[in-house]
Amino acid sequence: MSPSEPPFHLWIAVDDTRTMAALAPLKVSKPSLKHEWGSMTDLRAAPVPQKTPNVAAIIVLATLALIGALGLFFSGVPALAVFVLAVLVLGLSSAGVISQAPPPHVVAPDQAAFPELHRELHENEEREEFSELVVLAERAGRALPDLEEAIEPAEGGRLLAQALWEAADILSRRQQLRPRVARRHHQPLPIGTPNNHAVQALVKQREKTKTLWEQTEPELARIQTALELAALGGENARHDPDALEAVREAYRELADLYGERF
């Protein structure tokens, strides 16, 4: 059984290099910005301020190293040994003063045990597209408390989370296809006769890659359209009762979209 069942719950975590969506708990290695709504928990790595070198501390360390070196020299220690020791102490101490802490990163405790419950995005295009869909879903989610005539808020929150999980799955597949698509554009077919089995196999592989890539576009467009309709319909329904039907249609589409694949 999925760690997220029951009920359905989507975790999203973002750091500087990757975005992860999962049906199992996620964490960030350092304090993060946490946002919970509907059936979703969103974690964002908090910005880490740049650490500037502490000039005063470096001067103090250099002074202490010099005093210690002079003390050793006048006590009879060979000059070369004093010099090497002073440089080593000063270097290690300065490194400690100016070193930068590692940036926070996403942690997925259950990924090894449940890889099928995790979708990881590391390409900028996929990350940006997913982020835009999250913004749309949150806009729709903020309107849910006022839409009980059209959709029960808890059910609406679940459908929005499911749509984002579906989007993460599609974007993950597209991300995996990206290197093959790039090779297809930049590497010509090897020289050979059309009947050559290797050439035929490569042609079939490239055509399959092209087909799979092109399939992702309408799938993502469908999700985006449904989320936009849910967001706009929800915002308009606050002052336009006729917009409730658009809201119902949007959430019916979200329910159909998820049900068709899962």
Disulfide bonds with the S-S distance in Angstrom:
none
